[in-house]
Amino acid sequence: MNFRKFGGTDLTVSEIGFGAWGIGGPSMAGETPIGWGKVDDQVSINALKKSFELGINFYDTADFYGLGHSEELIGNVFCNRKDILVASKVGHRIGEDNTIILDYSKKYILEACEKSLKRLKRDAIDFYQLHSAKINHLENGECIDAMEKLKKEGKVRYWGLSLNTFNPFPEAEYLMKNNLGDGFQIVFNIINQKGYDVIKEANQKGYGIIARMPLQFGLLTGKFNKDTKFEKNDHRAFRLTPEILSQSLAQLEDVWKIAEKYNISKTSFSLSFILALKEISTVIPGIKTAEQAISNTSDLIKISEKDFEKLREIYEDKLKMVVELMQRQG
């Protein structure tokens, strides 16, 4: 495992981290799935332990993942050990009517952090993130006051923002302009490269960068076809529609032609593309099994600059339209 510095902090993170949304298990907001379907906790525990054996020291979760269950699993496996780093998020909760409520009030954030610390069994959260807060929340200031207070009290070591999937620019610019926070979590993969400029600028200003959705919900593993179906309690059931599946698979054909020369899996190639950006601190594929931990840390290679630029061109020419389709679909 290789390690990278997390921006201007004193954190050193494994270049492959553990995305812990999936191990939270099935959860619903009314009729809307907000998890990845059924999981077996023992399988999840084995995945966490295998990931640690493979050198992964960075585990990214949220209090919303399985409505706290993901944090509980990480807490039960690792407790307060100092040789792992835990990132979590705050700002989403389920209201009394079972709908998703965005709550970035100071009171809620302070209370939610205490609950996360208890579930994680840790003295402090290494990197605490506002979970997709929008510009109006930042301008209101309560969420920033809360994060600064938690950092001053030592309950979080560093804080930042998990940015919007399709338009990461306003919130990133706000924090950078005002010299706030220590890092960003941002979508970046072969299909969705919208965050490229943000990553470049943020790195120059000393922010750590977490690349999320590196496999675009599995589209970049090569395991799906246009007829793939998902269970009703899997959020991909409404995100990866037949149209998006067929369009994505068609536009990825040129990508896989480039990948063939490297003689590695599509998963390894997709992760290697992201790691080609030295500005990225860590990449967090979702890991649900020990086998996925192995596949997500195997055969990572250096993609040539020429091929990296070709993949950038394919995004501009073909894949950007797929991202725009995803954005319209929601």
C-alpha positions in Angstrom: 0.0 0.0 0.0 1.2 3.5 -0.9 0.4 6.5 1.3 -0.1 10.2 0.6 -0.2 13.3 2.7 -3.7 14.7 3.3 -3.3 18.3 2.2 -1.7 20.5 4.8 -2.7 18.3 7.8 -0.5 15.9 9.7 -2.6 13.0 8.4 -1.0 10.4 6.2 -3.6 8.3 4.4 -3.5 5.1 2.4 -4.1 5.9 -1.3 -6.9 3.4 -1.3 -9.4 4.0 1.5 -12.5 2.2 2.7 -15.8 3.6 1.5 -18.3 2.4 4.2 -21.7 3.4 2.8 -22.4 -0.1 1.7 -21.8 -1.9 5.0 -24.5 0.3 6.6 -27.0 -2.1 5.1 -30.5 -1.4 3.8 -32.3 1.7 5.1 -35.1 3.7 3.8 -36.4 7.3 3.8 -40.1 6.6 3.3 -40.2 4.6 0.0 -36.7 5.8 -1.1 -33.8 3.5 -0.6 -30.7 5.2 1.0 -28.5 2.1 1.2 -27.0 -0.6 -0.9 -29.3 -3.5 -0.1 -29.0 -6.4 2.3 -25.6 -7.1 3.9 -24.3 -9.7 6.4 -22.6 -8.0 9.4 -20.0 -10.7 9.7 -19.1 -10.3 6.1 -18.7 -6.6 6.6 -16.5 -7.2 9.7 -14.4 -9.5 7.6 -14.1 -6.8 5.0 -12.9 -4.3 7.5 -10.3 -6.6 9.0 -9.0 -7.7 5.6 -8.8 -4.1 4.5 -6.6 -3.3 7.5 -4.4 -6.3 6.7 -3.9 -5.0 3.2 -2.7 -1.7 4.5 -5.9 0.5 4.3 -5.7 3.0 7.2 -8.5 5.4 6.1 -12.2 4.6 6.7 -14.9 6.9 5.4 -18.4 6.7 6.8 -21.3 8.9 7.8 -24.0 8.9 10.5 -26.5 8.5 7.7 -25.1 5.3 6.4 -27.4 2.6 7.7 -28.6 5.4 10.1 -25.6 4.8 12.3 -24.9 1.2 11.6 -21.9 1.8 9.4 -20.3 3.8 12.2 -21.1 1.1 14.8 -19.4 -1.6 12.8 -16.2 0.5 12.4 -16.3 1.2 16.1 -16.8 -2.4 17.0 -13.9 -3.5 14.9 -11.3 -0.8 15.5 -12.5 1.1 18.6 -10.0 3.9 19.5 -6.8 2.5 17.9 -4.5 5.2 16.7 -3.1 3.5 13.5 -6.4 4.0 11.6 -8.0 7.2 10.5 -11.8 7.7 10.5 -13.7 10.2 8.5 -17.4 10.7 9.1 -20.2 13.1 8.0 -23.1 15.1 9.4 -26.1 17.0 8.1 -28.6 14.4 7.0 -31.3 12.9 9.2 -34.7 11.3 8.9 -37.7 13.4 9.9 -40.8 12.3 11.7 -42.5 11.9 8.4 -39.7 9.6 7.2 -38.3 12.1 4.7 -34.7 13.2 4.4 -34.0 16.5 6.3 -30.9 18.5 5.8 -29.9 19.9 9.2 -26.8 22.0 9.4 -27.8 23.9 12.6 -25.1 24.3 15.2 -27.1 22.5 17.8 -27.8 19.5 15.6 -24.1 19.1 14.5 -22.8 19.3 18.0 -25.3 16.6 19.2 -24.7 14.4 16.2 -21.0 14.5 16.6 -21.3 13.2 20.2 -23.5 10.3 19.0 -21.0 9.5 16.2 -18.1 9.4 18.7 -20.0 7.0 20.8 -20.8 4.7 17.9 -17.3 4.9 16.6 -15.9 4.4 20.2 -13.3 7.1 19.5 -12.0 10.1 21.4 -12.0 12.2 18.2 -13.0 11.9 14.5 -10.0 12.5 12.3 -11.8 14.2 9.5 -15.4 15.4 10.0 -17.4 16.5 6.9 -20.5 18.5 6.3 -22.5 16.1 4.2 -23.2 17.9 1.0 -24.0 21.3 2.6 -25.0 23.9 0.1 -23.9 27.5 -0.2 -26.8 28.9 1.8 -25.9 26.6 4.7 -22.3 27.9 4.6 -23.3 31.5 4.4 -25.6 31.0 7.4 -22.5 30.2 9.4 -23.9 27.9 12.0 -22.4 24.8 10.5 -19.0 26.5 10.3 -19.2 27.7 13.9 -20.0 24.1 15.0 -17.1 22.6 13.1 -14.7 25.1 14.4 -15.9 24.5 18.0 -15.6 20.8 17.6 -12.0 21.2 16.3 -11.1 23.6 19.1 -12.5 21.1 21.7 -10.5 18.2 20.1 -13.5 16.2 19.2 -12.6 16.4 15.5 -9.0 16.8 14.3 -9.8 18.3 11.0 -13.0 19.2 9.1 -14.2 19.8 5.6 -17.0 19.3 3.1 -18.4 16.4 1.1 -19.2 18.3 -2.2 -22.2 18.0 -4.5 -22.0 15.3 -7.1 -22.7 17.4 -10.2 -21.9 21.0 -9.1 -19.1 21.0 -6.6 -17.9 24.5 -7.4 -19.9 27.1 -5.3 -19.3 25.4 -1.9 -15.6 24.6 -2.7 -14.9 28.1 -3.8 -16.6 29.5 -0.6 -14.4 27.5 1.7 -11.3 28.2 -0.3 -12.0 31.9 -0.6 -12.6 32.2 3.2 -9.7 29.9 4.1 -12.0 27.5 5.9 -11.8 23.7 6.5 -9.0 21.3 5.7 -10.3 19.1 2.9 -12.9 18.1 0.4 -14.6 14.9 -0.6 -15.5 15.0 -4.3 -16.8 12.8 -7.0 -14.0 12.0 -9.5 -13.8 9.0 -11.8 -13.5 8.1 -15.5 -17.2 8.8 -16.2 -17.6 12.0 -14.0 -14.6 14.3 -14.2 -16.5 17.5 -13.3 -14.4 18.0 -10.2 -11.0 18.1 -12.0 -10.5 21.9 -11.7 -11.6 22.0 -8.1 -9.1 19.2 -7.3 -6.3 21.1 -8.9 -7.1 24.4 -7.1 -7.9 22.9 -3.7 -4.6 21.0 -3.7 -2.7 24.2 -4.4 -4.3 25.8 -1.4 -3.4 22.9 0.9 -6.7 21.0 1.1 -6.7 17.2 1.3 -8.8 15.5 -1.4 -10.9 12.3 -1.0 -12.1 11.0 -4.4 -15.5 9.3 -3.9 -17.6 7.1 -6.3 -14.5 5.9 -8.1 -16.4 3.1 -9.8 -19.6 5.2 -10.4 -21.9 2.8 -8.5 -20.3 -0.2 -10.2 -20.5 1.0 -13.8 -16.7 1.0 -14.0 -16.2 -2.6 -12.8 -17.4 -4.1 -16.1 -19.9 -6.3 -14.2 -23.1 -4.7 -15.5 -25.0 -5.0 -18.8 -28.0 -3.0 -20.1 -30.4 -5.5 -18.5 -28.9 -5.4 -15.0 -31.5 -5.0 -12.2 -31.2 -3.9 -8.6 -33.2 -4.8 -5.5 -35.8 -2.2 -4.4 -33.8 -1.5 -1.2 -30.7 -0.7 -3.3 -30.4 3.0 -4.2 -29.1 2.1 -7.6 -32.6 0.8 -8.5 -33.6 4.4 -9.3 -30.2 5.9 -10.1 -29.0 3.4 -12.7 -32.0 3.3 -15.0 -32.0 1.2 -18.2 -31.3 4.4 -20.2 -28.3 5.4 -18.1 -27.0 1.8 -18.1 -27.2 1.5 -21.9 -25.7 5.0 -22.5 -22.9 4.5 -20.1 -21.9 1.1 -21.4 -21.9 2.3 -25.0 -19.8 5.4 -24.3 -17.3 3.4 -22.2 -16.3 1.2 -25.1 -13.4 3.5 -26.1 -12.2 3.6 -22.5 -11.9 -0.2 -22.3 -9.9 -0.3 -25.5 -7.3 1.8 -23.8 -7.5 -0.4 -20.7 -6.8 -3.6 -22.6 -3.1 -2.8 -23.1 -2.5 -2.7 -19.3 -3.8 -6.3 -18.8 -5.5 -5.6 -15.5 -9.2 -5.6 -14.4 -11.5 -2.7 -15.3 -11.7 -2.0 -11.5 -8.0 -1.7 -11.2 -7.7 0.4 -14.3 -10.5 2.8 -13.1 -8.8 3.2 -9.7 -5.4 3.7 -11.3 -6.9 6.5 -13.5 -7.8 8.5 -10.4 -4.5 7.8 -8.6 -2.7 9.3 -11.7 -3.7 12.7 -10.2 -1.1 13.4 -7.5 -3.4 16.0 -6.1 -5.7 13.3 -4.8 -5.0 12.1 -1.3 -7.1 9.0 -1.2 -9.7 7.1 -3.2 -12.6 5.4 -1.4 -14.2 2.6 -3.3 -17.1 1.0 -1.6 -16.0 -2.2 0.1 -18.5 -4.8 1.3 -16.6 -8.0 1.3 -13.0 -9.2 1.9 -12.9 -10.1 -1.8 -13.7 -6.5 -2.8 -11.0 -5.3 -0.5 -8.5 -7.5 -2.3 -9.7 -6.5 -5.8 -9.7 -2.8 -4.9 -6.0 -2.9 -3.8 -4.6 -5.1 -6.5 -2.8 -4.3 -9.8 -2.8 -0.6 -9.3 -0.5 0.7 -12.0 0.8 4.0 -13.5 -1.2 5.1 -16.4 0.8 6.9 -19.0 0.3 10.7 -19.4 -0.8 10.1 -23.0 -3.5 7.6 -22.0 -4.6 9.8 -19.1 -5.1 12.7 -21.6 -7.0 10.4 -23.9 -9.4 9.5 -21.1 -9.9 13.2 -20.4 -10.8 13.7 -24.1 -13.2 10.8 -24.0 -14.9 12.4 -21.1 -15.3 15.7 -22.9 -16.4 14.1 -26.1 -18.7 11.3 -24.9 -19.0 10.8 -21.1 -19.9 14.3 -20.2 -23.3 13.8 -21.9 -23.8 10.7 -19.7 -23.1 12.7 -16.6 -25.6 15.4 -17.8 -28.2 12.6 -18.2 -27.5 11.4 -14.7 -27.9 14.9 -13.4 -31.3 15.4 -15.1 -32.5 12.1 -13.8 -31.4 12.9 -10.2 
